[in-house]
Amino acid sequence: MEILNKKILIVDDEVQILNLIEDTLRAEGFQNLYFAKNKTNAIEEFKQHQPHMAILDILLPDGSGFEIINYIRKTSNIPVLFLSALADMENQYEGFNLGADDYMVKPFLAKELVLRIKAILNRTYGTDRKILNLEDSKIDFEKAIVIKEGVEFELTAKEYKILRLLYENKNKIVTIDGILNSVWGEEYFGYENSLMAHIRKIREKIEKNPSKPKSLVTYKGLGYKLRVNL
């Protein structure tokens, strides 16, 4: 299975937790695992190995998992799962607002962790998601790039999330509120103009004529639709 070859960075200051996760994932067939016990080493491992996914504790000796995801999001859209003893909703909201894909609270069931990791990797890197052919361009979701007329354009984290959401609802209208809530989180009020700016940037990358879009279409007062030929 292709997802078993993905590189996963696991960050936790508890050796027992690292050992449990390693044993569990290796038993499932995952081989490319990288470990760090603090923020400094986590960033070093990330830069050196460029993992496809990160599992982050929040409370670390020299910083926090929130600081790590902030660093990751400067250059990468890889999925991030927080695994923390902090069970309060405030920290969970913070994690999702920073771009996390999932949040699990310790103590946790090893089997549930595996299921969540596989689900995230399948959503992000599943074979049916690799290349999306549009009217004027192609989207490579695994590399987070758009290919148009032989030129590659990198997608920002927000652009990637918007396109992924629209693709998951291809050929259907996705409401403005739905996009804002999914991409910016529950506290999305006031980001309408930011969404419009991101849509404009996306069109510049995927459309031959952004002022007359064929793939990313606006439905005034409703939302947006990504047209995909099935």
N, C-alpha and C positions, 0 to 999 in steps of 0.2 A: 504494500500500500504506500502510495507516494507520501502521504503526510508523515509516515514513520521516519522519513529521511530528513524532515525539517529540523533545523537547529533551534534548540530551546535554551534560553538563559534563565536560570533559577537563582533568585537572590533571597537569602534568609540568614540571620545571624545564629540560628539554632542548628547545630550539627545534626541533631536527631531528625529534624524536619527535612533537611537536605538529603540525608540518607534514606528516609522514607520515600521521598519523592523520586529519588534516583532509582531505588529498588523497584518501585511501582511502575515507573515509565519504562525501565529496561525490560521488565517482565512482559510489558505490552509490545515490545519490539522497537521502542525509540532508542537510538544509539547516539545521536549528536546532541549531547547534553553538556551544558557549561554552567559552572557554579561560582557564586560570589557570596561573601559573608558581610559585605559592607558596601556603601555607596561608591567609594573610590574604586574598588575592585570590579564592581558591577559595570561601571562606565568603561573601564579598561577592557573587560571581556566583551562588552558590546562593540566597542570600536575595532577590536581585533577579529571577532568572529562574525559580526553582522548577522545575528540570529533572526529567525523567522517569527519568533514569539518570545515574550518575556513573562515570567511569573515573579511578582515582586511582593516582598514583605514591606510594611510601611515603616515600622520602628526599627531603625538601624543604628549602629554605634556612632557613625559619623554623618548621619543625615537621615533622609527618609525616602521611601519609595516614590513619594510624590515628586521629589526632586529628580529622581531617576527618569520617571516618565516625561517630565518636562524636558530633560536632556534628549531623550529618545525622539520626542515629537519634533525637535528642531530639524531632524534629517530623515525620519523614518515613520512609516505608517503601520509598522508591525503590530499585531494584536498584543494586548497586555492584559493579564489577569492578576488582580491583587489577591493575595492570600495573607490575611492579617487577623490578629486577635482583637482588633478594634471593630466592635460589632455595631457601634452607634451609626445612625443614618447619616449624620453630618459627614463622617469620614467616607462613607459609601458614596454620598453625593459628590464629594470632592474628587474621589477617584474617577467617577464617570464623567464629571465635568472636565477633567484633565485628559480624557480620551481613552479611558480603560474600556475593555470589551466585556469584562466580567469582574465579579468581586465575591470571594468566598471567605467565610469567617472560620477561624480556628476555634476549637478542634474540628477537623474535617474528615470525611470518609474518603479513603484513597480511591475507591472505585468512582465516586462522584467526580473527583478531581480529573481522573482520566477521561470520563465522559465529556466533561466540559472542555477539556483541552482538545479532544478530537473534534467536538462540534465546532469550536472556534477555528481550528485549522481547516476543517472541511469547508466552512463558510468562506474563509479567506483564500484558500489555495486549491479548492476542489477543482477537478479537471474540467468540469463544465463551466468554470468561472475564469479560466485562464485568459482567453482572448475573446473579446467581444467585437464583432464586426459591425460598424455603423455605416451610414451612407458615405461619409467622406473620410473616415478614420477608423482606427482600431484602438481598443483599450486593453492593455495588459494589466490585469488586476494584481497579478503576483509581483510585478515590478513597479506598479503604481506609475505607469507612463501611458501617454497617448502617442500613437504613431500616425502621422499625417503626412502624406506625400513624401515618405521616406525619412521624415524628421521626427525625432523623439522629443516629447514635451513631458517634463516631470509634473506629477500631480501633488499639490499640497495635501496635508492631512485632511483639511475640511473639504477640498475638492473631491478627494478620494471617497470620503464618507457620503457626500451628496450623490456622487455617481453610483456608488454601491447600493445605496438605498433606492435610487431610481431604477437601477437594473433589477433589483429584487422585486420591483413592482413594474417591470417593463410593460409598455403599451397600456399602462393605466395612469390616471391622473393621481399624483401624490400631492396632497394639500400643502399649502405653505406652512400651516401650523404643524403638520406631520413632519415635514422636513426640519423645521426649527427645533421641535422637541427631540427628534432623533439625533440631530447633529450637535445642537448646543445644550441639550438637556432641558430639564423642567423650567429653569430660570431663563427662558429664551426671549422674554419680552424685550423689545428694543433692538433686536438683531435682524429685523426685516430688511433694512438697507444693506446690511452685511451680506445677507443671503443673495440679494439681487446682484451685488458686486461679484460674489463667487460664481453665480450663474453666468455672468458676463465673461468672466475669466475662463470658465469651462468651455463656453461656446467658442472663444478665441482659439482654444486648443483642439476641439473636436469637429468644428464646422469649417467648411471651405469658405462660406460667406456668413459670418456670425450675425450679421444684421437680418439675414433671411434663413434662420435655422431650419434644418430638415430633421435633425435627430432629437435635440433638446428643445421641446416646444412649450411655449407659455399658454396657459388657459386662464385668461384674465379673470381675476377675482377668485380663482379656484386653486391653481397650483401649476405643476409642471409634469410633463410626460416625456419619458425617454422612448423614442420609437425604435424598435428592434425588429428586423425581419426574422421571422421564425422559420 
